[in-house]
């Protein structure tokens, strides 16, 4: 007699899940997100502009081989390291180097182009960092990818890591690498129509070292006050076919940091989470 009610309850539960209306109501502090975004945007400007915008800046430098600019702020609470995204032809070549190489220090396979920049910056910046003060790392696009790899290097050297929020990050490692560093305090912010966070596609070179996979939860920016929050597991599940399914809807302009700033600004006075499956209702054409 009890079997039927139990089956009905299970059916209702599965129907609710299959209806794709479940909303992850994890609250996102968009004022905090904006704090990081302003730094990621400023990294594209001159040293003078950076120091004017952020007076705590103690170091501005550029990698010698690939010309990636980054800057370091230091105050009593944190050390904040911001890395610029794609800005020149050398950076574009780095973005395109999708071949994974084994990193002996991290003991995982990583995107070889991003890793070259990350290790250069790590070698330059590590002597300037204090181990008794949390290090916050942020960036956009290529800079976001480098930031994530830098977090791995800093962790291995015993530095304390603060929360990282980055923007439009492409993938940097495979599933084993993502599982090893899943504990990193990282939140990825992406625009629904930004192609870069979806690359490399899940079926690109999968047979060599395994599919590329993201680390950490994800906030998807929709139009106006709306957004989607996904855990690491949810974002990877939904990303399997996203590159090819959404290829025709991609806008290059929506990868630019200025667009991210505008989209974040629309959520500062109040934001509302919606389900991943309902997001198309809230995408601006």
VENKA-V387401 format. One record per pair of residues at least 4 apart in sequence whose C-alpha atoms are under 8 Angstrom apart, sorted by the first residue. I is the first residue (numbers start at 0). J is the second residue. D is the distance in whole Angstrom. If there is no record, write none. Layout:
i=<I:I>
j=<J:J>
d=<D:D>
This chain:
i=<0:1:2:3:4:5:6:7:8:9:10:11:12:13:14:15:15:15:16:16:19:19:19:19:20:20:20:21:22:22:22:22:23:23:23:23:23:23:24:24:24:25:25:26:28:29:29:29:29:29:30:30:31:32:32:32:33:33:33:33:34:35:35:35:35:36:36:36:36:36:36:36:37:37:38:38:38:38:39:39:39:39:39:39:39:39:39:39:40:40:40:40:40:41:41:41:42:42:42:42:42:42:42:43:43:43:43:44:44:45:46:46:47:48:49:49:50:50:50:53:55:55:55:56:56:56:56:57:57:57:57:58:58:58:59:59:59:59:60:60:60:61:61:61:61:62:62:62:62:62:62:65:65:65:66:66:66:67:67:67:67:67:67:67:68:68:69:69:69:69:70:70:70:71:71:71:71:72:72:72:73:73:73:74:76:76:77:77:77:77:77:78:78:78:78:78:79:79:79:79:80:80:80:80:81:81:81:81:81:82:82:82:82:82:82:82:82:83:83:83:83:84:84:84:84:84:84:84:85:85:85:85:85:85:86:86:87:88:89:90:90:91:92:92:93:93:94:94:94:95:96:96:96:97:97:97:97:98:98:98:99:99:99:99:99:99:100:100:100:100:101:101:101:101:102:102:102:102:103:105:105:105:107:107:107:108:108:108:108:109:109:109:109:109:110:110:110:110:111:112:113:113:113:113:113:113:114:114:114:115:116:116:117:117:117:117:117:118:118:118:119:120:121:121:121:121:122:123:124:125:128:129:130:130:130:131:131:132:133:133:133:133:134:134:134:134:135:135:135:135:136:136:136:136:136:136:136:136:137:137:137:137:137:137:138:138:138:138:138:138:138:138:139:139:139:139:139:139:139:140:140:140:140:140:140:140:141:141:141:142:142:143:143:143:143:143:143:144:144:144:144:144:145:146:146:147:147:147:148:148:149:150:150:150:151:151:151:152:153:153:153:153:154:154:154:160:161:162:162:162:163:163:163:164:164:164:164:165:165:165:165:166:166:166:166:166:167:167:167:167:167:167:167:167:168:168:168:168:168:169:169:169:169:169:170:170:170:170:170:170:170:171:171:171:172:172:172:172:172:173:173:173:173:173:173:174:174:174:174:174:175:176:177:177:177:177:178:180:181:181:182:183:183:184:185:185:185:186:186:186:186:187:187:187:187:188:188:188:188:189:189:189:189:189:189:190:190:190:190:190:190:191:191:191:191:192:192:192:192:192:192:193:193:193:193:193:193:194:194:194:194:194:194:194:195:197:197:197:198:199:199:200:200:200:201:201:201:201:201:201:201:202:203:204:204:204:205:205:205:206:212:213:213:214:215:215:216:216:216:216:216:217:217:217:217:217:218:218:218:218:219:219:219:220:220:220:220:220:221:221:221:221:221:221:221:221:222:222:222:222:222:222:223:223:223:223:224:224:224:224:224:225:225:225:225:225:225:226:226:226:226:226:227:227:227:227:227:228:228:229:229:229:230:231:232:233:234:235:237:238:240:241:242:245:250:251:252:253:253:254:254:255:256:257:258:259:260:261:262:263:266:273:273:274:277:278>
j=<4:5:6:7:8:9:10:11:12:13:14:15:16:17:18:19:20:21:20:21:274:275:276:277:274:276:277:274:272:273:274:275:227:228:229:272:273:274:228:272:273:228:272:272:32:33:263:266:267:270:34:267:35:36:164:263:37:260:263:264:38:39:137:164:165:40:138:165:166:256:259:260:41:260:42:81:137:138:43:81:82:83:137:138:139:165:166:256:44:83:139:256:257:48:49:52:49:68:69:70:81:82:83:68:83:84:86:48:49:49:50:59:51:52:53:56:54:55:56:72:72:73:74:70:71:72:73:70:71:72:73:70:71:72:68:69:70:71:68:69:70:66:67:68:69:66:67:68:116:119:120:89:90:116:87:89:90:82:83:84:85:86:90:116:82:83:80:81:82:83:80:81:82:78:79:80:81:78:79:80:77:78:79:78:132:133:132:133:134:135:161:128:132:133:134:135:134:135:136:137:134:135:136:137:136:137:138:142:146:136:137:138:139:142:143:145:146:138:139:141:142:90:138:139:140:141:142:143:90:91:94:140:141:142:90:91:91:92:93:94:141:95:96:112:112:113:112:113:141:112:110:111:112:110:111:112:199:110:111:204:108:109:110:111:172:208:108:109:110:111:106:107:108:109:106:107:108:109:107:151:152:155:172:175:176:172:173:176:208:114:171:172:173:176:114:170:171:172:115:116:117:141:144:145:148:171:118:145:148:119:120:145:121:145:146:148:149:122:149:152:123:124:125:149:152:153:126:127:128:153:134:158:157:158:159:158:159:159:158:159:160:161:158:159:160:161:160:161:162:163:146:147:149:150:161:162:163:164:142:143:146:163:164:165:142:143:144:145:146:164:165:166:143:144:165:166:167:168:256:144:166:167:168:169:195:254:145:168:169:146:168:147:165:166:167:168:169:148:168:169:170:171:149:150:165:151:171:185:152:171:153:154:160:183:155:180:183:156:157:158:159:160:158:159:160:184:184:184:185:186:184:185:186:185:186:187:188:185:186:187:188:187:188:189:256:259:187:188:189:190:193:195:196:254:187:188:189:195:196:195:196:197:198:199:196:197:198:199:211:212:213:211:212:213:176:177:211:212:213:177:208:209:210:211:212:178:209:210:211:212:179:180:181:212:213:214:214:214:214:215:215:214:215:215:214:215:216:215:216:217:218:215:216:217:218:217:218:219:220:193:196:217:218:219:220:219:220:221:253:254:259:219:220:221:282:245:248:249:250:253:254:197:249:250:251:253:254:198:242:246:249:250:251:254:254:238:241:242:242:203:211:211:242:243:205:210:211:212:238:239:240:210:210:208:209:210:209:210:211:210:235:231:235:231:230:231:228:229:230:231:234:228:229:230:231:234:226:227:228:229:226:227:228:225:226:227:262:263:225:226:227:262:278:281:282:283:226:262:265:281:282:283:262:265:266:281:265:266:269:270:271:266:270:271:272:273:281:270:271:272:273:278:272:273:274:275:278:272:275:233:234:275:234:235:236:237:238:239:241:242:244:245:246:249:254:255:258:258:259:258:259:259:260:261:262:263:264:265:266:267:270:277:278:278:281:282>
d=<8:6:6:6:6:6:6:6:6:6:6:6:6:6:6:7:7:8:7:7:7:8:6:8:6:7:7:6:7:6:4:8:8:6:7:7:7:7:7:6:8:7:8:8:6:6:7:6:6:8:6:6:7:6:7:8:6:7:6:7:7:6:7:6:7:6:8:8:7:8:8:7:6:7:6:7:8:8:8:6:7:7:7:5:6:8:8:8:8:8:8:6:7:8:6:8:7:7:7:7:7:6:5:8:6:7:8:6:7:6:6:6:6:6:6:8:5:7:6:8:5:6:7:7:6:4:6:8:6:6:7:5:5:7:7:6:4:7:6:6:6:5:5:4:6:5:5:7:7:7:7:5:6:7:8:7:7:7:6:7:8:8:7:7:6:5:7:6:4:6:6:5:7:7:6:5:7:6:5:7:6:5:6:7:7:7:6:5:6:7:8:7:7:6:5:6:6:5:6:8:7:6:5:6:6:5:5:8:8:8:6:5:7:5:7:7:7:6:6:7:5:8:7:5:5:4:4:7:5:6:8:7:6:7:6:8:6:6:6:6:8:6:6:8:5:6:7:7:7:8:7:6:5:6:7:7:7:6:6:8:6:5:5:6:8:7:5:6:7:6:7:6:4:6:5:6:6:7:7:7:7:8:8:7:5:6:7:7:7:7:6:4:7:8:6:8:5:6:6:7:6:7:7:6:8:7:6:7:7:6:6:7:6:5:7:6:6:6:7:8:6:6:6:6:7:8:8:8:7:8:8:8:7:5:7:8:7:7:7:5:5:5:7:6:5:6:6:5:6:6:6:8:8:7:8:8:5:8:7:6:6:6:6:5:4:4:8:8:6:8:5:6:5:8:6:5:6:6:7:7:6:5:5:7:7:8:6:7:7:6:8:6:5:6:7:5:8:7:6:6:7:6:6:6:8:7:8:8:7:7:6:6:7:7:6:7:8:6:6:5:8:8:5:7:7:7:7:5:6:8:6:5:6:6:5:6:7:8:7:5:6:6:5:6:8:8:7:6:5:7:7:6:5:7:7:8:8:7:5:5:4:6:6:7:7:7:6:7:6:6:5:7:7:7:6:6:5:6:7:6:7:6:5:4:5:6:7:6:6:5:6:6:6:6:6:5:8:7:6:6:8:8:7:8:8:6:7:6:5:6:7:7:6:5:6:6:5:6:7:7:7:7:6:5:6:6:5:7:7:7:7:6:6:6:7:8:6:5:6:6:8:8:6:6:7:6:5:7:7:7:6:8:8:7:7:7:7:6:7:6:7:8:6:8:7:5:6:8:8:6:7:7:7:7:7:7:4:4:8:8:7:8:7:7:7:5:7:6:4:4:7:6:5:6:7:7:7:6:5:6:6:5:6:7:5:7:7:8:5:5:8:8:7:6:5:7:8:7:8:6:5:6:7:5:7:8:6:5:6:5:6:7:6:5:6:7:7:7:6:5:6:8:5:5:6:6:7:7:8:5:6:8:6:6:6:6:6:7:7:7:6:6:6:7:7:7:7:6:7:7:7:7:6:6:6:6:6:7:7:7:5:7:7:6:8:7>
